[in-house]
Amino acid sequence: MILKQPRYLPLVLLRKYAKLKYCKFYFRSCPINLLMTNVQLKVYNGKDFVPLQLIKNMINFKVGEFVSTRVRNEYKKKKKKKKKKK
């Protein structure tokens, strides 16, 4: 049995991320704490990296909650065929 525990960011990495403009970030299960505010990350959603700015309102949530992994389905409307006149 594999236990999935939340991954916490060490302070060394956090200081590294704060210096860079954007940094690639893979840990969607990492909770956001007070030290992580005002940091800009590019979070991996399974396909590409989505830019995310961490603010005070996001504290105690996880990083993955703000980046969607699902693609929105949009169905195209079918065009009606015109009947030919004889």
Jmol script that loads the backbone (N, CA, C; Angstrom):
load data "model"
ATOM      1  N   MET A   1       0.841  -1.186   0.000  1.00  0.00           N
ATOM      2  CA  MET A   1       0.000   0.000   0.000  1.00  0.00           C
ATOM      3  C   MET A   1       0.885   1.248   0.000  1.00  0.00           C
ATOM      4  N   ILE A   2       0.569   2.177  -0.867  1.00  0.00           N
ATOM      5  CA  ILE A   2       1.351   3.409  -0.981  1.00  0.00           C
ATOM      6  C   ILE A   2       0.563   4.548  -0.352  1.00  0.00           C
ATOM      7  N   LEU A   3       1.185   5.234   0.594  1.00  0.00           N
ATOM      8  CA  LEU A   3       0.545   6.384   1.232  1.00  0.00           C
ATOM      9  C   LEU A   3       0.985   7.657   0.520  1.00  0.00           C
ATOM     10  N   LYS A   4       0.026   8.465   0.137  1.00  0.00           N
ATOM     11  CA  LYS A   4       0.346   9.737  -0.497  1.00  0.00           C
ATOM     12  C   LYS A   4       0.252  10.844   0.539  1.00  0.00           C
ATOM     13  N   GLN A   5       1.386  11.378   0.927  1.00  0.00           N
ATOM     14  CA  GLN A   5       1.422  12.454   1.903  1.00  0.00           C
ATOM     15  C   GLN A   5       1.736  13.758   1.194  1.00  0.00           C
ATOM     16  N   PRO A   6       1.259  14.885   1.733  1.00  0.00           N
ATOM     17  CA  PRO A   6       1.549  16.158   1.073  1.00  0.00           C
ATOM     18  C   PRO A   6       3.038  16.463   1.088  1.00  0.00           C
ATOM     19  N   ARG A   7       3.520  17.007  -0.006  1.00  0.00           N
ATOM     20  CA  ARG A   7       4.932  17.360  -0.108  1.00  0.00           C
ATOM     21  C   ARG A   7       5.094  18.818   0.303  1.00  0.00           C
ATOM     22  N   TYR A   8       6.011  19.072   1.176  1.00  0.00           N
ATOM     23  CA  TYR A   8       6.279  20.428   1.629  1.00  0.00           C
ATOM     24  C   TYR A   8       7.537  20.942   0.965  1.00  0.00           C
ATOM     25  N   LEU A   9       7.550  22.218   0.655  1.00  0.00           N
ATOM     26  CA  LEU A   9       8.721  22.829   0.047  1.00  0.00           C
ATOM     27  C   LEU A   9       9.732  23.205   1.116  1.00  0.00           C
ATOM     28  N   PRO A  10      10.973  22.774   0.999  1.00  0.00           N
ATOM     29  CA  PRO A  10      11.995  23.230   1.937  1.00  0.00           C
ATOM     30  C   PRO A  10      12.295  24.717   1.724  1.00  0.00           C
ATOM     31  N   LEU A  11      12.749  25.379   2.749  1.00  0.00           N
ATOM     32  CA  LEU A  11      13.011  26.815   2.668  1.00  0.00           C
ATOM     33  C   LEU A  11      14.091  27.156   1.652  1.00  0.00           C
ATOM     34  N   VAL A  12      15.038  26.234   1.441  1.00  0.00           N
ATOM     35  CA  VAL A  12      16.104  26.488   0.473  1.00  0.00           C
ATOM     36  C   VAL A  12      15.514  26.638  -0.930  1.00  0.00           C
ATOM     37  N   LEU A  13      14.584  25.745  -1.300  1.00  0.00           N
ATOM     38  CA  LEU A  13      13.950  25.828  -2.609  1.00  0.00           C
ATOM     39  C   LEU A  13      13.055  27.043  -2.714  1.00  0.00           C
ATOM     40  N   LEU A  14      12.393  27.388  -1.618  1.00  0.00           N
ATOM     41  CA  LEU A  14      11.490  28.528  -1.621  1.00  0.00           C
ATOM     42  C   LEU A  14      12.242  29.820  -1.889  1.00  0.00           C
ATOM     43  N   ARG A  15      13.408  29.976  -1.304  1.00  0.00           N
ATOM     44  CA  ARG A  15      14.228  31.168  -1.543  1.00  0.00           C
ATOM     45  C   ARG A  15      14.704  31.212  -2.994  1.00  0.00           C
ATOM     46  N   LYS A  16      14.989  30.032  -3.544  1.00  0.00           N
ATOM     47  CA  LYS A  16      15.417  29.942  -4.940  1.00  0.00           C
ATOM     48  C   LYS A  16      14.284  30.372  -5.870  1.00  0.00           C
ATOM     49  N   TYR A  17      13.046  29.933  -5.575  1.00  0.00           N
ATOM     50  CA  TYR A  17      11.894  30.282  -6.401  1.00  0.00           C
ATOM     51  C   TYR A  17      11.566  31.768  -6.298  1.00  0.00           C
ATOM     52  N   ALA A  18      11.773  32.368  -5.138  1.00  0.00           N
ATOM     53  CA  ALA A  18      11.448  33.776  -4.939  1.00  0.00           C
ATOM     54  C   ALA A  18      12.356  34.685  -5.781  1.00  0.00           C
ATOM     55  N   LYS A  19      13.590  34.255  -6.030  1.00  0.00           N
ATOM     56  CA  LYS A  19      14.534  35.075  -6.790  1.00  0.00           C
ATOM     57  C   LYS A  19      14.223  35.053  -8.286  1.00  0.00           C
ATOM     58  N   LEU A  20      13.751  33.929  -8.783  1.00  0.00           N
ATOM     59  CA  LEU A  20      13.490  33.796 -10.211  1.00  0.00           C
ATOM     60  C   LEU A  20      12.151  34.416 -10.583  1.00  0.00           C
ATOM     61  N   LYS A  21      12.018  34.831 -11.832  1.00  0.00           N
ATOM     62  CA  LYS A  21      10.745  35.406 -12.272  1.00  0.00           C
ATOM     63  C   LYS A  21       9.680  34.326 -12.325  1.00  0.00           C
ATOM     64  N   TYR A  22       9.935  33.263 -13.066  1.00  0.00           N
ATOM     65  CA  TYR A  22       9.051  32.105 -13.117  1.00  0.00           C
ATOM     66  C   TYR A  22       9.905  30.866 -12.960  1.00  0.00           C
ATOM     67  N   CYS A  23       9.406  29.884 -12.243  1.00  0.00           N
ATOM     68  CA  CYS A  23      10.135  28.644 -12.091  1.00  0.00           C
ATOM     69  C   CYS A  23       9.177  27.489 -12.310  1.00  0.00           C
ATOM     70  N   LYS A  24       9.619  26.440 -12.974  1.00  0.00           N
ATOM     71  CA  LYS A  24       8.772  25.289 -13.235  1.00  0.00           C
ATOM     72  C   LYS A  24       8.566  24.508 -11.943  1.00  0.00           C
ATOM     73  N   PHE A  25       7.314  24.124 -11.699  1.00  0.00           N
ATOM     74  CA  PHE A  25       6.941  23.521 -10.424  1.00  0.00           C
ATOM     75  C   PHE A  25       6.042  22.324 -10.702  1.00  0.00           C
ATOM     76  N   TYR A  26       6.413  21.156 -10.185  1.00  0.00           N
ATOM     77  CA  TYR A  26       5.680  19.924 -10.456  1.00  0.00           C
ATOM     78  C   TYR A  26       4.797  19.467  -9.297  1.00  0.00           C
ATOM     79  N   PHE A  27       5.016  19.950  -8.077  1.00  0.00           N
ATOM     80  CA  PHE A  27       4.325  19.430  -6.891  1.00  0.00           C
ATOM     81  C   PHE A  27       2.966  20.093  -6.715  1.00  0.00           C
ATOM     82  N   ARG A  28       1.928  19.486  -7.282  1.00  0.00           N
ATOM     83  CA  ARG A  28       0.575  20.029  -7.178  1.00  0.00           C
ATOM     84  C   ARG A  28      -0.007  19.783  -5.788  1.00  0.00           C
ATOM     85  N   SER A  29       0.528  18.813  -5.059  1.00  0.00           N
ATOM     86  CA  SER A  29      -0.019  18.485  -3.741  1.00  0.00           C
ATOM     87  C   SER A  29       0.626  19.288  -2.616  1.00  0.00           C
ATOM     88  N   CYS A  30       1.484  20.227  -2.959  1.00  0.00           N
ATOM     89  CA  CYS A  30       2.173  21.043  -1.960  1.00  0.00           C
ATOM     90  C   CYS A  30       1.237  22.122  -1.421  1.00  0.00           C
ATOM     91  N   PRO A  31       1.025  22.172  -0.090  1.00  0.00           N
ATOM     92  CA  PRO A  31       0.167  23.233   0.465  1.00  0.00           C
ATOM     93  C   PRO A  31       0.878  24.588   0.440  1.00  0.00           C
ATOM     94  N   ILE A  32       0.097  25.640   0.288  1.00  0.00           N
ATOM     95  CA  ILE A  32       0.639  26.996   0.232  1.00  0.00           C
ATOM     96  C   ILE A  32       0.660  27.572   1.638  1.00  0.00           C
ATOM     97  N   ASN A  33       1.814  28.051   2.075  1.00  0.00           N
ATOM     98  CA  ASN A  33       1.908  28.670   3.395  1.00  0.00           C
ATOM     99  C   ASN A  33       2.248  30.151   3.255  1.00  0.00           C
ATOM    100  N   LEU A  34       2.394  30.836   4.372  1.00  0.00           N
ATOM    101  CA  LEU A  34       2.606  32.286   4.369  1.00  0.00           C
ATOM    102  C   LEU A  34       3.918  32.682   3.693  1.00  0.00           C
ATOM    103  N   LEU A  35       4.928  31.834   3.788  1.00  0.00           N
ATOM    104  CA  LEU A  35       6.224  32.161   3.193  1.00  0.00           C
ATOM    105  C   LEU A  35       6.197  32.091   1.670  1.00  0.00           C
ATOM    106  N   MET A  36       5.231  31.388   1.111  1.00  0.00           N
ATOM    107  CA  MET A  36       5.180  31.205  -0.338  1.00  0.00           C
ATOM    108  C   MET A  36       4.415  32.308  -1.057  1.00  0.00           C
ATOM    109  N   THR A  37       3.883  33.287  -0.338  1.00  0.00           N
ATOM    110  CA  THR A  37       3.111  34.339  -0.993  1.00  0.00           C
ATOM    111  C   THR A  37       4.023  35.231  -1.834  1.00  0.00           C
ATOM    112  N   ASN A  38       3.457  35.857  -2.838  1.00  0.00           N
ATOM    113  CA  ASN A  38       4.163  36.735  -3.781  1.00  0.00           C
ATOM    114  C   ASN A  38       5.246  36.002  -4.569  1.00  0.00           C
ATOM    115  N   VAL A  39       5.031  34.717  -4.827  1.00  0.00           N
ATOM    116  CA  VAL A  39       5.950  33.929  -5.634  1.00  0.00           C
ATOM    117  C   VAL A  39       5.225  33.562  -6.926  1.00  0.00           C
ATOM    118  N   GLN A  40       5.917  33.631  -8.040  1.00  0.00           N
ATOM    119  CA  GLN A  40       5.333  33.271  -9.327  1.00  0.00           C
ATOM    120  C   GLN A  40       5.873  31.918  -9.750  1.00  0.00           C
ATOM    121  N   LEU A  41       4.966  30.981 -10.048  1.00  0.00           N
ATOM    122  CA  LEU A  41       5.349  29.628 -10.433  1.00  0.00           C
ATOM    123  C   LEU A  41       4.722  29.288 -11.772  1.00  0.00           C
ATOM    124  N   LYS A  42       5.322  28.345 -12.460  1.00  0.00           N
ATOM    125  CA  LYS A  42       4.691  27.715 -13.616  1.00  0.00           C
ATOM    126  C   LYS A  42       4.402  26.286 -13.194  1.00  0.00           C
ATOM    127  N   VAL A  43       3.131  25.975 -12.969  1.00  0.00           N
ATOM    128  CA  VAL A  43       2.716  24.685 -12.429  1.00  0.00           C
ATOM    129  C   VAL A  43       2.372  23.746 -13.575  1.00  0.00           C
ATOM    130  N   TYR A  44       2.832  22.506 -13.478  1.00  0.00           N
ATOM    131  CA  TYR A  44       2.602  21.502 -14.514  1.00  0.00           C
ATOM    132  C   TYR A  44       1.233  20.880 -14.335  1.00  0.00           C
ATOM    133  N   ASN A  45       0.394  20.911 -15.383  1.00  0.00           N
ATOM    134  CA  ASN A  45      -0.955  20.372 -15.266  1.00  0.00           C
ATOM    135  C   ASN A  45      -1.117  19.032 -15.978  1.00  0.00           C
ATOM    136  N   GLY A  46      -0.027  18.426 -16.406  1.00  0.00           N
ATOM    137  CA  GLY A  46      -0.074  17.152 -17.088  1.00  0.00           C
ATOM    138  C   GLY A  46       0.228  17.274 -18.568  1.00  0.00           C
ATOM    139  N   LYS A  47       0.092  18.465 -19.111  1.00  0.00           N
ATOM    140  CA  LYS A  47       0.369  18.681 -20.528  1.00  0.00           C
ATOM    141  C   LYS A  47       1.370  19.812 -20.725  1.00  0.00           C
ATOM    142  N   ASP A  48       1.137  20.933 -20.065  1.00  0.00           N
ATOM    143  CA  ASP A  48       2.039  22.068 -20.192  1.00  0.00           C
ATOM    144  C   ASP A  48       2.077  22.833 -18.870  1.00  0.00           C
ATOM    145  N   PHE A  49       2.878  23.891 -18.813  1.00  0.00           N
ATOM    146  CA  PHE A  49       3.047  24.672 -17.596  1.00  0.00           C
ATOM    147  C   PHE A  49       2.135  25.898 -17.628  1.00  0.00           C
ATOM    148  N   VAL A  50       1.391  26.098 -16.535  1.00  0.00           N
ATOM    149  CA  VAL A  50       0.446  27.205 -16.431  1.00  0.00           C
ATOM    150  C   VAL A  50       0.993  28.212 -15.416  1.00  0.00           C
ATOM    151  N   PRO A  51       1.108  29.510 -15.773  1.00  0.00           N
ATOM    152  CA  PRO A  51       1.633  30.488 -14.818  1.00  0.00           C
ATOM    153  C   PRO A  51       0.647  30.741 -13.680  1.00  0.00           C
ATOM    154  N   LEU A  52       1.183  30.867 -12.462  1.00  0.00           N
ATOM    155  CA  LEU A  52       0.359  31.057 -11.278  1.00  0.00           C
ATOM    156  C   LEU A  52       1.073  31.988 -10.311  1.00  0.00           C
ATOM    157  N   GLN A  53       0.396  33.043  -9.877  1.00  0.00           N
ATOM    158  CA  GLN A  53       0.924  33.974  -8.873  1.00  0.00           C
ATOM    159  C   GLN A  53       0.274  33.619  -7.537  1.00  0.00           C
ATOM    160  N   LEU A  54       1.065  33.337  -6.523  1.00  0.00           N
ATOM    161  CA  LEU A  54       0.541  32.969  -5.207  1.00  0.00           C
ATOM    162  C   LEU A  54       0.278  34.236  -4.394  1.00  0.00           C
ATOM    163  N   ILE A  55      -0.937  34.363  -3.849  1.00  0.00           N
ATOM    164  CA  ILE A  55      -1.322  35.528  -3.055  1.00  0.00           C
ATOM    165  C   ILE A  55      -1.809  35.078  -1.689  1.00  0.00           C
ATOM    166  N   LYS A  56      -2.109  36.030  -0.811  1.00  0.00           N
ATOM    167  CA  LYS A  56      -2.487  35.715   0.572  1.00  0.00           C
ATOM    168  C   LYS A  56      -3.788  34.927   0.679  1.00  0.00           C
ATOM    169  N   ASN A  57      -4.716  35.124  -0.250  1.00  0.00           N
ATOM    170  CA  ASN A  57      -5.991  34.413  -0.197  1.00  0.00           C
ATOM    171  C   ASN A  57      -5.842  32.922  -0.477  1.00  0.00           C
ATOM    172  N   MET A  58      -4.710  32.500  -1.012  1.00  0.00           N
ATOM    173  CA  MET A  58      -4.489  31.098  -1.359  1.00  0.00           C
ATOM    174  C   MET A  58      -3.864  30.287  -0.229  1.00  0.00           C
ATOM    175  N   ILE A  59      -3.596  30.892   0.911  1.00  0.00           N
ATOM    176  CA  ILE A  59      -2.947  30.193   2.024  1.00  0.00           C
ATOM    177  C   ILE A  59      -3.848  29.062   2.515  1.00  0.00           C
ATOM    178  N   ASN A  60      -3.251  27.930   2.878  1.00  0.00           N
ATOM    179  CA  ASN A  60      -3.884  26.697   3.360  1.00  0.00           C
ATOM    180  C   ASN A  60      -4.615  25.921   2.259  1.00  0.00           C
ATOM    181  N   PHE A  61      -4.468  26.311   1.007  1.00  0.00           N
ATOM    182  CA  PHE A  61      -4.949  25.514  -0.114  1.00  0.00           C
ATOM    183  C   PHE A  61      -3.740  24.836  -0.742  1.00  0.00           C
ATOM    184  N   LYS A  62      -3.997  23.895  -1.640  1.00  0.00           N
ATOM    185  CA  LYS A  62      -2.902  23.244  -2.345  1.00  0.00           C
ATOM    186  C   LYS A  62      -2.710  23.902  -3.704  1.00  0.00           C
ATOM    187  N   VAL A  63      -1.501  23.801  -4.222  1.00  0.00           N
ATOM    188  CA  VAL A  63      -1.152  24.462  -5.476  1.00  0.00           C
ATOM    189  C   VAL A  63      -2.013  23.934  -6.626  1.00  0.00           C
ATOM    190  N   GLY A  64      -2.300  22.651  -6.620  1.00  0.00           N
ATOM    191  CA  GLY A  64      -3.045  22.029  -7.705  1.00  0.00           C
ATOM    192  C   GLY A  64      -4.491  22.461  -7.814  1.00  0.00           C
ATOM    193  N   GLU A  65      -5.031  23.079  -6.771  1.00  0.00           N
ATOM    194  CA  GLU A  65      -6.427  23.506  -6.799  1.00  0.00           C
ATOM    195  C   GLU A  65      -6.647  24.699  -7.731  1.00  0.00           C
ATOM    196  N   PHE A  66      -5.597  25.414  -8.057  1.00  0.00           N
ATOM    197  CA  PHE A  66      -5.718  26.621  -8.862  1.00  0.00           C
ATOM    198  C   PHE A  66      -5.329  26.410 -10.320  1.00  0.00           C
ATOM    199  N   VAL A  67      -4.934  25.180 -10.660  1.00  0.00           N
ATOM    200  CA  VAL A  67      -4.562  24.860 -12.033  1.00  0.00           C
ATOM    201  C   VAL A  67      -5.415  23.682 -12.483  1.00  0.00           C
ATOM    202  N   SER A  68      -6.250  23.899 -13.491  1.00  0.00           N
ATOM    203  CA  SER A  68      -7.128  22.822 -13.941  1.00  0.00           C
ATOM    204  C   SER A  68      -6.379  21.857 -14.845  1.00  0.00           C
ATOM    205  N   THR A  69      -6.727  20.584 -14.746  1.00  0.00           N
ATOM    206  CA  THR A  69      -6.096  19.563 -15.574  1.00  0.00           C
ATOM    207  C   THR A  69      -7.037  19.071 -16.657  1.00  0.00           C
ATOM    208  N   ARG A  70      -8.283  19.438 -16.576  1.00  0.00           N
ATOM    209  CA  ARG A  70      -9.281  18.984 -17.552  1.00  0.00           C
ATOM    210  C   ARG A  70      -9.408  19.987 -18.694  1.00  0.00           C
ATOM    211  N   VAL A  71      -9.707  19.468 -19.852  1.00  0.00           N
ATOM    212  CA  VAL A  71      -9.931  20.311 -21.019  1.00  0.00           C
ATOM    213  C   VAL A  71     -11.433  20.474 -21.187  1.00  0.00           C
ATOM    214  N   ARG A  72     -11.863  21.698 -21.393  1.00  0.00           N
ATOM    215  CA  ARG A  72     -13.283  21.971 -21.556  1.00  0.00           C
ATOM    216  C   ARG A  72     -13.735  21.525 -22.938  1.00  0.00           C
ATOM    217  N   ASN A  73     -14.777  20.734 -22.988  1.00  0.00           N
ATOM    218  CA  ASN A  73     -15.313  20.247 -24.250  1.00  0.00           C
ATOM    219  C   ASN A  73     -16.274  21.258 -24.842  1.00  0.00           C
ATOM    220  N   GLU A  74     -16.070  21.604 -26.077  1.00  0.00           N
ATOM    221  CA  GLU A  74     -16.977  22.494 -26.772  1.00  0.00           C
ATOM    222  C   GLU A  74     -17.445  21.789 -28.029  1.00  0.00           C
ATOM    223  N   TYR A  75     -18.736  21.607 -28.132  1.00  0.00           N
ATOM    224  CA  TYR A  75     -19.311  20.930 -29.281  1.00  0.00           C
ATOM    225  C   TYR A  75     -19.678  21.956 -30.345  1.00  0.00           C
ATOM    226  N   LYS A  76     -19.381  21.610 -31.563  1.00  0.00           N
ATOM    227  CA  LYS A  76     -19.699  22.506 -32.667  1.00  0.00           C
ATOM    228  C   LYS A  76     -21.154  22.307 -33.067  1.00  0.00           C
ATOM    229  N   LYS A  77     -21.809  23.385 -33.428  1.00  0.00           N
ATOM    230  CA  LYS A  77     -23.182  23.291 -33.894  1.00  0.00           C
ATOM    231  C   LYS A  77     -23.189  22.778 -35.332  1.00  0.00           C
ATOM    232  N   LYS A  78     -24.117  21.889 -35.600  1.00  0.00           N
ATOM    233  CA  LYS A  78     -24.229  21.352 -36.942  1.00  0.00           C
ATOM    234  C   LYS A  78     -24.992  22.334 -37.818  1.00  0.00           C
ATOM    235  N   LYS A  79     -24.542  22.465 -39.034  1.00  0.00           N
ATOM    236  CA  LYS A  79     -25.218  23.338 -39.984  1.00  0.00           C
ATOM    237  C   LYS A  79     -26.357  22.566 -40.638  1.00  0.00           C
ATOM    238  N   LYS A  80     -27.485  23.224 -40.784  1.00  0.00           N
ATOM    239  CA  LYS A  80     -28.628  22.586 -41.430  1.00  0.00           C
ATOM    240  C   LYS A  80     -28.412  22.600 -42.946  1.00  0.00           C
ATOM    241  N   LYS A  81     -28.723  21.469 -43.559  1.00  0.00           N
ATOM    242  CA  LYS A  81     -28.587  21.369 -45.001  1.00  0.00           C
ATOM    243  C   LYS A  81     -29.812  21.976 -45.657  1.00  0.00           C
ATOM    244  N   LYS A  82     -29.590  22.711 -46.719  1.00  0.00           N
ATOM    245  CA  LYS A  82     -30.693  23.296 -47.467  1.00  0.00           C
ATOM    246  C   LYS A  82     -31.233  22.273 -48.458  1.00  0.00           C
ATOM    247  N   LYS A  83     -32.547  22.241 -48.570  1.00  0.00           N
ATOM    248  CA  LYS A  83     -33.183  21.330 -49.526  1.00  0.00           C
ATOM    249  C   LYS A  83     -33.099  21.911 -50.929  1.00  0.00           C
ATOM    250  N   LYS A  84     -32.821  21.055 -51.875  1.00  0.00           N
ATOM    251  CA  LYS A  84     -32.742  21.502 -53.266  1.00  0.00           C
ATOM    252  C   LYS A  84     -34.137  21.629 -53.851  1.00  0.00           C
ATOM    253  N   LYS A  85     -34.348  22.678 -54.612  1.00  0.00           N
ATOM    254  CA  LYS A  85     -35.648  22.862 -55.278  1.00  0.00           C
ATOM    255  C   LYS A  85     -35.613  22.182 -56.632  1.00  0.00           C
ATOM    256  N   LYS A  86     -36.712  21.530 -56.986  1.00  0.00           N
ATOM    257  CA  LYS A  86     -36.807  20.857 -58.286  1.00  0.00           C
ATOM    258  C   LYS A  86     -37.537  21.675 -59.292  1.00  0.00           C
TER     259      LYS A  86
END
end "model"
wireframe off; spacefill off
backbone 0.3
color backbone group
